[in-house]
Each structure stands twice: as structure tokens, then as C-alpha cells.
Amino acid sequence: MEAINSALTAILANRMRSFLTILGIVIGVTSVILLISLVSGLQTFITSQIQGLGSNLLIVIPGRIGGARSPGGVQANRLVYSDAVNLRNRLQSEAQVSAAIQRNATLKHANKTDKGVAVFGVEANYQKVISIKITEGRFFKQSEADSSKKVAVIGPTVKSNLFGEGKALDQTIDVAGLKYSVIGTLAPRGAVFGIDFDNSIYIPFQTAQRQFGIDRLNTIYISANSADNVKDVQERAINLLQKRLSEDEFTVQTQEQTLSIISQVTGVLTAALGGIAAISLIVGGIGIMNIMLVSVTERTKEIGLRKAVGAKPSDIRNQFLIEAVTLSGLGGIIGIILGIGISLIIGRFFTTTIPLWSVVLAFGFSMLVGIIFGVTPAIRAARLDPIEALRHE
């Protein structure tokens, strides 16, 4: 306790210097907690969005994840509508199948414009396969899809951008030069993998094909009738597609596999960003060591006097080591408060999650930095000769 009191007295005697010394620790701990909370929040949000699609959903995409690529570095897309039709016919007793294409386009209504909107060409059963919710109106019918009617279901962002608080149903919008009638509005879904599903519209598949001249599919959605036979449906879908495509030309991904990939990506991202933030902790540790070395020099006579009246080298060493750890501990506590506070503020606008392990890790690392960078000055103080120290000017 005497050593702790001595350390606190020395810290309070030079408050500005002590504050500047722990600033690096404060910034480091704050950065670690903040960055990890942002990445964890992103993972939580994406996971909830994917799980909201249903545990029995499978997604067929062009190319194989991690598979062979063309000389240009891009996996060729050979997925066509006949593949979706074949899957639908062969899996009709086990699952529902829906094909989808996607392009970005500019939408207009009256004097308002919405650029970069994701236009999805989907089949009439898309709503059942994906389980999307309609807040106003309805989704288009099979008869409307078969006759290539120009009808559209719009996302909430599109509705807000083009109609504001006004009525959207039965209104006409311009989609890349063609007029569409709005028949429904979607419930908010958020963004996944860079696609803002709220700033999107859905039009019949055949209509989209004709307007945009698309013959390759972006996605085939397969919804197994039961979560218990997802693996069986996946194997059957792979076998059916392999009759026309090579294994490098498509991927059939389950929700479980998608979530596993997301976990791996966010895990690497968390480690990388946490490592970058931890650099400032190391810089803060170097600052502590420099100040402690200066403190040893300034207090040489004090050290000599303490040794002359019976203080052992271990007492001197512990005094300066405790002072260094106290500095880093204070920096860690302030950093935790700031990190959690800023994360909660950002959480009002973006999804953030503060894992307990990130707080423990940041504080533990700050204490470790204090010990490591406090050892050298403490040992130097402990080794001072009492007679030479008393003579020091």
C-alpha cells in the first residue's frame, strides 16, 4: 500500500505529464474496443439478416468460392434460366426454386430521381421462397409474370425517395426508360453484402430479361420443404447442375455455410483491426517507459535516501513498477469508458456490439504493456548505488 500511495503521489505531482503519458494507452484501448464493437456489430447484423431468410434456404451462385478463374481473374457466369427450370422440375417434391437477375438502374417519378437502385427480376414465387414481407399492396401474380406485365414492388427507401410521405400504390415510375406500375411496398430489410435491399425494386423475371437483355442468372434460390432435408436437397441440386456445368462453374451454398464464411471473414477483420489498434498501445507503452526513465533520473537523490535508510532494491523496483502499471491501468480504465461511450453513440446509427472479451483483452493488454515497459526503468532505479545517488545533482 505504501508503494501504491507513493506511485499515486508521484503521478498527481505531475498531472499534465502523467496525462500525456497515458494518452497513448487511452487511444489504444478506445480504438480496440471501438473497432471490435463495429466488426462484431456488422457480423451480428449480417447474421440476423441471413437467418431471417430461413434456415432451409440454399443459394446457387455462379462460379465456385475459391475455385478456378479465367485468365482475366473473373469466374465466368454460365448459370442460365434452364438450370433453374431443371432444378424446379426435379426437386418439386422436396423444395421450391426461384431464379433471380439483378441490375442497377435510375428510377424517376415526377420531378424526383433515385439513382443506383438495385432492380431485381424475380419469379412470382420469390416472395414465398425468401419470405419477404409486404407492408402495402401485394406481390405480382404468376399470370402477371407470364405475360411480362410492367409491375413493380418497391423497397421503403425507394418509396421515401420518390414519393416521400405520399401514396405509392398504383403510381407510375420510370425504370431505366420504361414505365412500371407500383403494386406493393416491402417491409424494411436492410443491407447484406453491399446490397441495400431497402433501396431496391422487384419486377417480373421475364420483363427484366427483355428490358436489360440478360441471359445469365445472378442467383437461384432453393427453399427446402423442411430444414431436416437441406443437406439432401443440396446434394441433389449439385448432382443435377453437374450434368451441364463443371464444379468450378457454380456453388450451392447453405445458410450454415454462408454464416461460417462470414464468421471467418469477420474473425480475420477483427484480428487485423485489433492488431492495428494495439500498435497505439505499444506506442503508449514506449511513452510510459520514457517518462519513467526521466522520473528515475529526477528522483535519483530520493532513491539514494531511501536506500540509505534501509530500502532494499526490490522495494525500489516495486515502487517504480507499480507507478508504471498504475499509469497504464488508469489509461486502460479511461479508454474503456471512452470506447464503450463512443460505441453506444455510434450504435444509434449503426449496429454495434461490445463483447466482454474485447474489454478484458484491451484492459489486460494495457496492463501488460505497463509491466513490460515499466520493468527497465524499475530495474535501473533498483540498481542505483545509494552513495552515488545521494551525490547526484
C-alpha positions as CSV (number, residue, x, y, z in Angstrom):
1,M,0.0,0.0,0.0
2,E,2.9,2.3,0.8
3,A,4.3,1.7,-2.7
4,I,0.9,2.4,-4.3
5,N,0.5,5.6,-2.3
6,S,4.0,6.7,-3.4
7,A,3.1,5.9,-7.0
8,L,-0.1,7.9,-6.9
9,T,1.6,10.8,-5.2
10,A,4.3,10.9,-8.0
11,I,1.6,10.7,-10.7
12,L,-0.5,13.5,-9.2
13,A,2.5,15.7,-8.6
14,N,2.9,15.9,-12.4
15,R,-0.6,15.7,-13.7
16,M,-0.1,17.1,-17.2
17,R,2.9,14.9,-17.8
18,S,1.0,11.9,-16.5
19,F,-2.0,12.6,-18.7
20,L,0.2,12.9,-21.8
21,T,2.0,9.7,-20.8
22,I,-1.2,7.7,-20.6
23,L,-2.8,9.3,-23.7
24,G,-1.4,6.6,-26.0
25,I,-2.8,3.9,-23.7
26,V,-6.2,5.7,-23.7
27,I,-6.3,5.9,-27.5
28,G,-5.2,2.3,-27.9
29,V,-7.8,0.8,-25.6
30,T,-10.5,3.0,-27.0
31,S,-9.6,2.0,-30.6
32,V,-9.5,-1.7,-29.8
33,I,-12.9,-1.7,-28.1
34,L,-14.5,0.6,-30.8
35,L,-13.2,-1.3,-33.8
36,I,-14.1,-4.7,-32.4
37,S,-17.6,-3.5,-31.5
38,L,-18.1,-2.2,-35.0
39,V,-16.9,-5.5,-36.6
40,S,-18.9,-7.6,-34.1
41,G,-22.0,-5.4,-34.8
42,L,-21.6,-5.9,-38.5
43,Q,-21.3,-9.7,-38.0
44,T,-24.4,-9.7,-35.8
45,F,-26.4,-7.6,-38.3
46,I,-25.4,-9.7,-41.3
47,T,-26.1,-12.9,-39.4
48,S,-29.6,-11.7,-38.4
49,Q,-30.3,-10.8,-42.0
50,I,-29.2,-14.1,-43.3
51,Q,-31.0,-16.1,-40.6
52,G,-34.1,-14.0,-41.4
53,L,-34.2,-15.6,-44.8
54,G,-34.8,-19.0,-43.3
55,S,-32.6,-21.9,-42.2
56,N,-33.9,-24.1,-45.0
57,L,-32.7,-21.7,-47.8
58,L,-30.0,-22.7,-50.3
59,I,-28.4,-20.2,-52.7
60,V,-26.9,-21.2,-56.1
61,I,-24.4,-18.6,-57.4
62,P,-22.1,-18.6,-60.5
63,G,-18.6,-19.8,-60.0
64,R,-17.1,-21.7,-57.1
65,I,-15.9,-19.9,-54.0
66,G,-12.1,-20.3,-54.1
67,G,-12.4,-22.1,-57.4
68,A,-10.6,-21.7,-60.7
69,R,-10.7,-18.4,-62.5
70,S,-10.4,-17.3,-66.1
71,P,-7.1,-15.6,-67.2
72,G,-8.8,-12.2,-66.6
73,G,-9.3,-13.1,-63.0
74,V,-13.1,-13.4,-63.1
75,Q,-15.2,-16.5,-62.8
76,A,-17.3,-17.0,-65.9
77,N,-21.1,-17.0,-65.3
78,R,-22.7,-19.9,-67.2
79,L,-25.8,-20.1,-65.0
80,V,-28.9,-19.8,-67.2
81,Y,-32.7,-19.9,-66.7
82,S,-32.9,-23.5,-68.0
83,D,-30.8,-24.6,-64.9
84,A,-33.5,-23.1,-62.6
85,V,-36.3,-24.8,-64.6
86,N,-34.4,-28.2,-64.4
87,L,-34.0,-27.8,-60.6
88,R,-37.6,-26.8,-60.2
89,N,-38.9,-29.9,-62.1
90,R,-36.6,-32.4,-60.5
91,L,-36.9,-31.0,-56.9
92,Q,-40.6,-30.1,-56.9
93,S,-41.5,-32.7,-54.2
94,E,-38.6,-31.5,-52.0
95,A,-38.2,-27.8,-52.5
96,Q,-39.3,-24.6,-54.2
97,V,-37.0,-23.0,-56.7
98,S,-36.9,-19.3,-57.8
99,A,-34.5,-17.6,-60.3
100,A,-33.3,-14.0,-60.0
101,I,-31.3,-11.5,-62.0
102,Q,-30.2,-8.1,-60.9
103,R,-29.1,-4.8,-62.4
104,N,-28.7,-1.2,-61.1
105,A,-30.9,1.5,-62.7
106,T,-32.1,5.0,-62.3
107,L,-35.7,5.5,-61.2
108,K,-37.9,8.6,-61.8
109,H,-41.2,9.8,-60.7
110,A,-42.5,13.3,-61.4
111,N,-39.5,15.6,-60.7
112,K,-37.8,13.1,-58.4
113,T,-34.9,10.8,-59.2
114,D,-33.4,7.8,-57.4
115,K,-30.0,6.7,-58.8
116,G,-28.2,3.4,-58.3
117,V,-31.4,1.4,-57.4
118,A,-31.0,-2.4,-57.4
119,V,-33.6,-3.8,-59.8
120,F,-34.3,-7.5,-59.2
121,G,-36.0,-9.6,-61.9
122,V,-37.6,-12.4,-59.9
123,E,-40.3,-15.1,-60.4
124,A,-43.7,-14.9,-58.8
125,N,-42.8,-17.5,-56.1
126,Y,-39.9,-15.4,-54.9
127,Q,-41.9,-14.0,-52.0
128,K,-42.6,-17.5,-50.7
129,V,-39.1,-18.7,-51.2
130,I,-37.4,-15.8,-49.5
131,S,-40.2,-15.0,-47.0
132,I,-40.2,-11.2,-47.7
133,K,-43.0,-9.1,-46.1
134,I,-45.3,-6.7,-47.9
135,T,-46.4,-3.6,-45.9
136,E,-48.7,-2.2,-48.6
137,G,-50.3,-3.8,-51.7
138,R,-49.2,-7.2,-52.9
139,F,-46.5,-9.1,-54.8
140,F,-47.1,-9.8,-58.5
141,K,-49.0,-12.9,-59.6
142,Q,-47.9,-15.8,-61.8
143,S,-50.2,-14.5,-64.6
144,E,-48.6,-11.1,-64.5
145,A,-45.1,-12.7,-64.6
146,D,-46.1,-15.0,-67.6
147,S,-47.5,-12.0,-69.6
148,S,-44.4,-9.9,-68.7
149,K,-46.5,-7.1,-67.1
150,K,-44.7,-4.0,-66.1
151,V,-45.5,-4.1,-62.4
152,A,-43.1,-3.4,-59.5
153,V,-42.8,-3.9,-55.8
154,I,-40.6,-1.2,-54.3
155,G,-38.5,-1.0,-51.1
156,P,-39.1,1.5,-48.4
157,T,-36.1,3.7,-49.4
158,V,-37.3,3.9,-53.0
159,K,-40.8,4.9,-51.7
160,S,-39.3,7.6,-49.5
161,N,-37.0,8.9,-52.2
162,L,-39.7,9.1,-55.0
163,F,-42.9,9.6,-53.1
164,G,-42.0,10.9,-49.6
165,E,-45.0,10.6,-47.4
166,G,-47.3,10.4,-50.3
167,K,-49.1,7.4,-51.8
168,A,-47.0,5.0,-53.8
169,L,-49.6,2.3,-54.7
170,D,-51.0,2.5,-58.3
171,Q,-48.5,5.2,-59.1
172,T,-46.2,5.0,-62.2
173,I,-42.4,5.1,-62.0
174,D,-39.8,5.2,-64.8
175,V,-37.3,2.3,-64.6
176,A,-34.4,2.9,-67.0
177,G,-36.8,4.4,-69.5
178,L,-39.8,2.1,-69.2
179,K,-43.0,2.8,-67.2
180,Y,-43.9,0.5,-64.3
181,S,-47.0,0.4,-62.1
182,V,-46.3,0.2,-58.3
183,I,-48.4,-2.6,-56.8
184,G,-46.7,-3.1,-53.5
185,T,-44.2,-1.8,-50.9
186,L,-41.7,-4.1,-49.0
187,A,-41.0,-4.0,-45.3
188,P,-37.5,-2.8,-44.3
189,R,-34.8,-5.5,-44.8
190,G,-31.5,-3.6,-44.5
191,A,-28.3,-4.3,-46.4
192,V,-26.4,-7.5,-46.9
193,F,-23.1,-8.0,-48.8
194,G,-23.2,-4.4,-50.0
195,I,-26.7,-4.7,-51.5
196,D,-29.3,-2.3,-49.9
197,F,-32.5,-4.3,-50.2
198,D,-34.5,-1.3,-49.0
199,N,-33.2,0.8,-52.0
200,S,-34.4,-1.9,-54.5
201,I,-37.4,-2.9,-56.6
202,Y,-38.7,-6.2,-57.8
203,I,-40.2,-6.7,-61.3
204,P,-41.2,-9.9,-63.1
205,F,-38.3,-12.1,-64.3
206,Q,-39.2,-12.2,-68.0
207,T,-39.9,-8.5,-68.1
208,A,-36.4,-7.8,-66.6
209,Q,-34.8,-10.2,-69.1
210,R,-36.3,-8.4,-72.1
211,Q,-35.6,-4.9,-70.8
212,F,-32.0,-5.4,-69.8
213,G,-31.1,-8.2,-72.3
214,I,-29.9,-10.5,-69.5
215,D,-29.5,-14.2,-70.3
216,R,-27.3,-15.2,-67.2
217,L,-28.7,-15.6,-63.7
218,N,-27.3,-13.9,-60.7
219,T,-28.8,-16.3,-58.2
220,I,-31.1,-19.4,-58.0
221,Y,-32.9,-19.6,-54.6
222,I,-33.9,-23.1,-53.3
223,S,-36.1,-23.4,-50.3
224,A,-36.2,-26.9,-48.9
225,N,-39.6,-28.0,-47.7
226,S,-38.0,-29.0,-44.4
227,A,-34.9,-27.8,-42.5
228,D,-34.1,-31.5,-41.9
229,N,-33.5,-32.3,-45.6
230,V,-31.4,-29.2,-46.5
231,K,-28.3,-31.4,-47.0
232,D,-30.1,-33.9,-49.2
233,V,-31.5,-31.1,-51.3
234,Q,-28.1,-29.5,-51.6
235,E,-26.5,-32.8,-52.8
236,R,-29.3,-33.4,-55.3
237,A,-29.0,-29.8,-56.6
238,I,-25.2,-30.2,-57.0
239,N,-25.7,-33.5,-58.9
240,L,-28.3,-32.0,-61.2
241,L,-26.2,-28.9,-62.0
242,Q,-23.1,-31.0,-62.6
243,K,-24.8,-32.7,-65.6
244,R,-24.3,-29.4,-67.5
245,L,-21.8,-27.4,-65.5
246,S,-18.4,-28.2,-64.1
247,E,-17.8,-28.0,-60.3
248,D,-15.9,-24.7,-60.8
249,E,-18.9,-23.0,-62.5
250,F,-21.3,-22.9,-59.6
251,T,-21.7,-23.1,-55.9
252,V,-24.7,-24.3,-53.9
253,Q,-24.4,-22.6,-50.5
254,T,-26.5,-23.4,-47.4
255,Q,-27.2,-20.7,-44.8
256,E,-24.9,-22.6,-42.3
257,Q,-22.0,-22.5,-44.8
258,T,-22.7,-18.8,-45.5
259,L,-22.6,-17.9,-41.8
260,S,-19.4,-19.9,-41.4
261,I,-17.7,-17.9,-44.2
262,I,-18.9,-14.7,-42.6
263,S,-17.5,-15.7,-39.3
264,Q,-14.1,-16.5,-40.8
265,V,-14.1,-13.1,-42.7
266,T,-15.1,-11.0,-39.7
267,G,-12.7,-13.0,-37.5
268,V,-9.8,-12.1,-39.7
269,L,-11.1,-8.5,-39.9
270,T,-11.3,-8.3,-36.1
271,A,-7.8,-9.6,-35.7
272,A,-6.4,-7.2,-38.3
273,L,-8.1,-4.1,-36.9
274,G,-7.5,-5.1,-33.3
275,G,-3.8,-5.5,-34.2
276,I,-3.6,-2.1,-35.8
277,A,-5.3,-0.5,-32.8
278,A,-2.9,-2.4,-30.5
279,I,0.0,-0.6,-32.1
280,S,-1.0,2.6,-30.3
281,L,-0.9,0.7,-27.1
282,I,2.7,-0.3,-27.8
283,V,3.5,3.4,-28.6
284,G,1.8,4.3,-25.3
285,G,4.0,1.8,-23.5
286,I,7.1,3.3,-25.0
287,G,5.9,6.7,-23.8
288,I,5.5,5.3,-20.3
289,M,9.0,3.8,-20.4
290,N,10.5,7.2,-21.5
291,I,8.7,9.1,-18.7
292,M,9.6,6.6,-16.1
293,L,13.3,6.8,-17.1
294,V,13.1,10.6,-16.8
295,S,11.4,10.1,-13.4
296,V,14.2,7.8,-12.2
297,T,16.8,10.5,-13.2
298,E,14.8,13.3,-11.5
299,R,14.4,11.2,-8.3
300,T,17.9,9.8,-8.0
301,K,18.6,11.6,-4.7
302,E,15.2,10.3,-3.3
303,I,16.2,6.7,-4.3
304,G,19.6,7.2,-2.7
305,L,18.0,8.4,0.5
306,R,15.5,5.5,0.6
307,K,18.3,3.0,0.1
308,A,20.4,4.7,2.8
309,V,17.7,4.3,5.4
310,G,17.2,0.6,4.6
311,A,15.1,0.2,1.4
312,K,16.0,-2.9,-0.5
313,P,16.5,-3.0,-4.3
314,S,13.2,-4.9,-4.6
315,D,11.4,-2.1,-2.7
316,I,12.7,0.5,-5.2
317,R,12.0,-1.8,-8.2
318,N,8.4,-2.4,-7.0
319,Q,7.8,1.3,-6.4
320,F,8.6,2.3,-10.0
321,L,7.0,-0.8,-11.5
322,I,3.7,-0.1,-9.6
323,E,3.9,3.5,-10.8
324,A,4.2,2.4,-14.4
325,V,1.3,-0.2,-14.0
326,T,-0.8,2.5,-12.3
327,L,-0.3,4.8,-15.3
328,S,-1.3,2.1,-17.8
329,G,-4.2,1.0,-15.6
330,L,-5.6,4.5,-15.4
331,G,-5.2,4.8,-19.2
332,G,-7.0,1.4,-19.6
333,I,-9.9,2.5,-17.4
334,I,-10.3,5.8,-19.2
335,G,-10.0,4.1,-22.6
336,I,-12.7,1.5,-21.6
337,I,-15.1,4.3,-20.6
338,L,-14.5,6.2,-23.8
339,G,-14.6,3.1,-26.0
340,I,-18.0,2.0,-24.6
341,G,-19.4,5.5,-24.7
342,I,-18.4,6.2,-28.3
343,S,-19.6,2.7,-29.3
344,L,-23.0,3.4,-27.7
345,I,-23.3,6.7,-29.5
346,I,-22.4,5.1,-32.9
347,G,-24.9,2.4,-32.1
348,R,-27.7,4.9,-32.6
349,F,-26.8,5.0,-36.3
350,F,-25.1,1.6,-36.9
351,T,-25.3,-1.8,-35.3
352,T,-22.5,-2.2,-32.7
353,T,-21.9,-5.0,-30.2
354,I,-19.4,-4.7,-27.4
355,P,-18.2,-8.3,-26.5
356,L,-17.0,-8.6,-22.9
357,W,-13.8,-10.3,-24.1
358,S,-12.8,-7.2,-26.1
359,V,-13.0,-5.1,-22.9
360,V,-11.0,-7.7,-20.9
361,L,-8.5,-8.1,-23.8
362,A,-7.9,-4.3,-24.2
363,F,-7.5,-3.7,-20.4
364,G,-5.3,-6.8,-19.9
365,F,-3.1,-5.8,-22.8
366,S,-2.8,-2.2,-21.4
367,M,-1.7,-3.7,-18.0
368,L,0.8,-6.0,-19.8
369,V,2.2,-3.0,-21.6
370,G,2.7,-1.2,-18.3
371,I,4.5,-4.1,-16.8
372,I,6.8,-4.8,-19.8
373,F,7.7,-1.1,-20.4
374,G,8.0,-0.4,-16.7
375,V,10.5,-3.2,-15.9
376,T,13.5,-1.4,-17.5
377,P,13.1,1.9,-15.6
378,A,12.3,-0.1,-12.3
379,I,15.4,-2.3,-12.6
380,R,17.5,0.8,-13.4
381,A,16.3,2.5,-10.3
382,A,16.8,-0.6,-8.1
383,R,20.5,-0.9,-9.3
384,L,21.5,2.7,-8.3
385,D,24.3,2.9,-5.8
386,P,23.0,4.8,-2.7
387,I,26.2,6.8,-2.2
388,E,26.4,7.9,-5.9
389,A,22.6,8.6,-5.8
390,L,23.0,10.9,-2.8
391,R,25.8,12.8,-4.5
392,H,23.6,13.3,-7.7
393,E,22.9,16.9,-8.6
